[in-house]
């Protein structure tokens, strides 16, 4: 086995790349980068009913979106390919022939019905062992040869050494782990239709790709002793194993769709940043020092170690993820923010003029009014957690000369004593073309109104906020007025005066 670290992420393209798989990929990638080794992507697409090219493409998109680059694999190539299992069947056949020569496997002619009946009988008898009873293991050689030559349906099973002690390995997360050999039957390596099983092909692939460390979820822990036995049958040294504890939902149960979004692309669609999701997933079972919360890719790859991976299950907390995402949003700057927001503006059809537009129309409007769009950033940076949060909060900026008024806000703010006078004075003041349409003069002029009218500032500015923004909760008022044109501002105040009965 090579002395250089070689790890692999080997997803099955039977669906979206979910949070658990993404964390596994991140840990493999970070470990390879920390150790100066290679990170390999291998697609285990041998499930003919569920594996699809579309799912493979989605996995690749998700990994690239997270910023995980692989050294070997699809779209990259490498010396140990091919990197799709469906293209590696020849090697599985070659290794089976080697196992036959070593007398490490044997054909099993038992039908599924026979196996099911024996299992039921074992269960009924209260037997502690309900695995395969090895009835075909010692068939006479002539009988075996005759059946094979006649084309009898058969599988190929591993001949587990009967004198083998417990299968023991030093897991790099859980420590020494032992499985009694009595719990392991002569499991199938190749099915009756000629297709290889997972516990066989994964060993062949990892061995031929010279994988040194297998880092994967602990749902594979029970597979490990079987795979070690295959390595031993082939005369190969097993890699190091590290099993990662599962990720739980807030209810303490394994994370699944019932907990909400669980796939990488779903979080991307919700407006999470790849850097934030990478940061959060890295902390689901590993920590830098027990205190640091914000970790970028560089810091992760410089410090990642399996020694600091926890044995305990991690609880997925979307509130904490949203907080981390909000921090990244606050630190990204206006230009990057608008670039990231464009797809969401397109979803809503937002343009500065307030008219709905198609995606190219929105893109053109952003290009033509770039500084105006970037001025939105400081209004929202402290308030939004995700990009999808942003558009509902800034919708009022894109509704032209008329904004929909929230009924409760109208009742509380526009019907308040003094609100009518406040709007009238604001309209008069903002109509004066001598007033420069900039933040400082607008704010100074408007802040003088409460004293002039003998009203509390809250009454004046809440009435104006509802008239301009549609409700009593919005980004900063004076900055919003600057972004609205004078024409739109005056139109909205008049509309509030005309359409309310206060």
N, C-alpha and C positions, 0 to 999 in steps of 0.2 A: 504494500500500500504506500502511496506517496506520502512524504512527510509534510507537504504543503496542505494547508487546510482547504478542503473542498466540501461545500455544503450545497444542498439542493432544496428548492421548494417545488413540490410535485402535486399540484392540485388536479382534481378530476373535473373536467368541464361539463358538469351535470347541472350547473346553475350559476348564479352570481357569485362573485368573490365576496364572502362575508367577513365580518369583523374578526372572527377567530382565525380564519385563514390568512387574513391580512396581517394580523399580529405575528403569526408564524413566519410569514414571508419577511417581515421587518426584522425579526430576531435573527433569522438566517443571514439576511443581507448585512445587518450590523455586525454580526460575529465574523463574517467573511472579511468585511472591511477592516475591522479591528485587528484581525490576525494576519492581514495581508494575503488572504486566500482568495478563492474563487467562489462566486455565487452562481449556481446553475438553476435554470428554470426548465423543468421537465413536465410535460403534459401527460397525465395518465388517462388516456381517452379510450380505454378498452371496454367501457360500458356502451354497447351499440345502441341501446334504446334511449339513453339520456345524454350521452356525450354529443355535442354539436359544435361545428365550427364557430357558430355565433357565440356560444359560451366561452370558447377558447379566446376569441377576439375580445370579449368583455373582460376576461381575466387579464389579458395583456394590457388593455386600456387602463384598467384599475391600477395595476402595478406601476405603469408608467406615470399615471396621474399622481400617485403617491411619491414618485421620484425614485423608485427602486430600479436601478439598472442592473441587468444580469450580464455576467461575463460569457456565458454559454447558454444556448437555448433557442427557441423560435425567434425568427427575425434577426438573430445574431450569428447562429452557427456555432462551430466548435469542433474540437478534435474527437469528442466522445459521442457524437450524434449517431443516428437521428435523435431528436428530443421529444418526439411524440411516440407513445408506446405502440400505437398501431403500426408504426414503421419499424418496430424492433422485433417482430415475431421470429425472425430467423435466429436471433441470438437465444431466444427461449428454447427453440428446438435443439440447438447445439448443446446447450447446458443440460437439457433433459437426456440427451444421448450420453453425455459424460456421467450423469448420475446413474444411468443404466449400467454403464461399464463398471462403476464403483459398487454396484449392487446396493445402491442407496434408495432405490424406488422399486415399486412393484405395481403391476396392473391389478385393478379391483373391478370385478365383474358384477358386483352387487347392484341391483336395480334401486332406484329411489324408493320404490314401494317396500322392498326388503329392508332398507336402512330405516325407513320410518317405523316399520313394524317392530324392529329390534329396539329402537329408541323408546317406543311406547312400552314395550315389555320391561325395559330397564327401569323406566320411571315407575311403573306399577310395582315392581319388586322392591323399590326403595334403594336401588343400587346407587352408590356414590359416584359411579362412573357411567356416563350415558353417551360417551363418544363411540367411535367406530370400534367394533369388536375384533378387528384384524382377521376376519374369517378368510380372506384371500391371501394373507401374507405368506402362508406356508403351503400353498397349493403345489402339487407335483409339477416339476418343470415341463414334463411332456404334456400335461393337461393345459398349462398356461400357453405353451407354444401352439397347441391345436386350436385353442380358443382365439388366439391372436390371428392365426393364419386364416381362420374362418370369418374374421371380421366381427367378432363378438364385441358388443358395446362395452367400453371399459374406461375407467379413469386411471390416473397414475398417482399413487400415494407415496409420501415420504416414509421410508422405513426407519422410524425413530428407534435408536439403539435401546434395547430393553434394560441394559445395564448402565444406562446414563444416569448420573446423579441429577440433582436439581439444576435447572438452568439459572445461572447466577450472572448478573452483570452489574457494573457500577454506573448507575444512571447519574448524569452530570447535574441533575436537579434534585432527584429523590434519594440519591445515594445507593447503597447496595440493595439490589432488588432480586428476589429469588422466586422461582416458580417450580413447584414439585413436578417432576417428570411424569408422575402418575396422572396428572391433570391433562396431559397432552396425548392425543391419539395420533394415529398415522393419517395426518390430514392430506387433503387432495392438493396436488400441485398443478395437474392438468385435467380439465373436465373431459367428459365423454365426447363433447363436440370439438375437442382439440384446443380450446381456448385456455390459456393459463390463468391461475388464480392470483389474487393480489399478493399473498404472502410469498409467492414464488417469483413473480416478475419484479417486485420491488427489490428483492435481493439481487437478482441478476442485473437489473439496471444500476443499482448502487455499486455493485462490485465492478462492473465494466466501466462505469464512470469514475471509479476510484474515489467514491465519496468517503470522507474521513469522519464526518460527524453528521448524525441524523437528528435534527431538531424538529420536533413535531408535537402535536397535541397529545394529551395523555389518554385520549380515546384509542390510541394505537398501542398503549402500554401492553395490553394482553396479546398483541400480535408479535411483540418483540421476541419472546422465547421461541416461537415458531420460526421466526426469521433467523435467529441465531442457529437453530438446528439445521436450516438449509445452508447457511454459511459453512457450518462444520461438515455437512455432507459433501459440499463442493471443495473442501480442503482450503477454505479461505478464512482470513481473520475478519471478524465483524468490525464495523465502525464503532465509534463512540456514540452512545445514545443519550439524548436529553429530551425529556418529556415535559411539556408545558401544561400547567393546570388549566382547567376549563374557565370560560368566562360566563359569569352568571348575570341574570337580569336583576332588577331591584327587588324582585320577590324571592330571590334565592334559588331560582330554577335556571336551568341552562338557557342561555340567551337564544331567543328564536324570534320568528316574525311576530309573535304575539306581543313582544315588547316594543314594537315599532320598527323603524328603519334598522336593518342589520347589514345591508350590503354596502360596499364601498361606493358604488355609483349612486345609491340612494342618498348617502350623506353628501356626495358631491352635488347632487340635484338640489338638496336642501340648503346649499350655500355655505357648506363648510370648506375651509381651505385645506389643501393636501398637507401643508406643513403642520396645521393644527391637529389633523387626524393622526398623522404620523407621530407627533408629539404625544398625544393622549394614549394611543395604542401602545407605544413604547413603555409607558408607565403602568400598563395593565399587567402587572406581574414582575416588573423590574424597576429599580430605582437607581439614580445616580448616587445619592447620599441620604435618602430618606426625607429630604426637605425640598430639593429643587423641583419645581413644577414645569418650568418652561425649558424645553430641551430641543434644540434644532438638530438637523441631520448630522451636522459636523460634530457637535458635542456628543451625540449618541454614538457615532462610529468611532470616536476617539476613546470612549469609556465603557462601551458595552462589554459585559462579561456574564457568562452563564452562572458564575458563583453568586451573583446578586439576583438571580431569578427566583421568585418565591415558589414554595411548594403549595401555597394556599390558593384556592380559586380567587379570581379577581371579579369584582362587581362592576358592571358597566354602568356608568353614571353620565347620562347625556347632559345633565345640568353642568357638570364639571367640564365636559367636552365643549359645551356652548360657551362657558366662561373663557376657556383657553382660546377658542376661536375668536371671541370678542377681543382678547388681548392682541392677537395677530391683526385683527381688523384695525384696531387703534394705532398700530405701529407701522402699517403698510404704506401710508402716504396716499395723497389724493390721486395721483396718476395711476398707480397700480390698482387702487380701489375702483376707479371708473372702468378700467380695462376688464376687471373681474365682474363688474356689475352689468356690463353691456348685455349679456344673454338674458338677464332678468328684466332689464328695461325692454328688451325685445319681446319677452313673454307678455308683458303688460301693454306693449304698444305705446310706451311713453315717449313723447317728444316735447320740446320746450314750448311749442305752440299750443300743446294740449290736445291735438288731434291724434287719433289712433293711426298708427302707421305699420307697415310690414317691417320685417327685420332689416332689410337693406335701408329702409327709410330712417329707422332709429339709428343705425350705424352712421348714416350720413349726417343726421342731426347732431350726434355727439361730436363728430369730426368738425362740424361747422361752428359748434358752440362749446368747444372743449373747456375753456376757462370757466364758463358758467356751470358746467357739470361738475368740474373739480371743486367748485365752491360749495357744493352740497356736502362734501366729505366731512369738514369740521362740524357740520350741523348734526351728523348722524354717527360719527365715529365713537362717541361715548354712549350711544343709546342702543345700537344694534349688536346682536350676537352673531348672526349669520347673514349672508347676502340676501337670502330669501326674506329675512326680516325687513330689509331696507325699503323695498318698493311700497308696501302698505303704509310705511311711516312717511314717505315723501310723495305719496300720490297727489296730495293737494298742490304740489308745485306744477303738476302737469294737467291741470283741469281748466286751463284757459281763464276766461273772465268770470266763471261761475263755478262754485264749489258746492258739493252736497253738504247740507247742514245736519249735524247729528241732533236728533230731537231732544235728548236729555241735556245736551250742552246748550241748546237754544233756551230751554226752560230755566236752566240754572244761571246762565250768563247773559243772554240777550234780553231776558225778561226781568233782570235785576234792576232795581231803581238806579237811575243814572246811566244805564247802558245806552239808551237812545241818544242822550246828549254826548256821550263819549264817542259814539260812531260819527255823529254829525261834526263834532270838532275835528276828529281824525280825518274825515273826508275833506274838510275845508283846508286843513293844514297840508295834507298830502297832495291836494290839487294844485297847490302853488308851485308853478314851474321854476320859481326862483330857488326852491329847495333842491339841492343837489341830491341825486338818487344814489347816495352812498351811506354806509352804516352809521358813521359818527353823526352827521347832521340829522339824519332821520331819527336816530335814537334820542338825541338831545332835544329835538323839537317835540317828539311824542311824550317824553318824560315830563314835559312842562304841563301837559293837559290835566292830570289829576289835581294839581294845585289850583290851576285856573278854574276848574269846575267844582272844586271842593269835594272831590271824590277820592276814595281809596284807590291807589294804583291798581290793585287787583281787579276792581270793577272795570276800570278802563281797559286794561290790557287783556283781560279774559274775554270781554266783549269783542275786542278787535281780533283776538286770536281765533275765536269761533267764526267770525265773519270771513276771515282770510284763509283759515286752515280747515274749517268745517267742524272742529270740535275743540274741547278745552285742553286736550293733550296733543302736543306737537313739538317738533324741534324748536330751537330758539326763535322767538317772534321777530325781533328786529332784523336778524340775519335772513329770515324767510322773506320779509318785506323787500329787502334788497334784491333777492333772487326773482321775486315777482316783478314784472314790469309795472310802471306807474299806471298804465292803462288797465292791467289786470287787477291791480290792487283797488283802484277806484271802482271798477266794475263790481268786484266782490262785495265791497262795503255797501254800494247801492242795492245790490241784490239782497243782502241781509236786511236792509231797511225795508225793502219792498215785500219780501216774502215772509216776514215774521210778523206776528200780531202783538208784539210787546208794546 
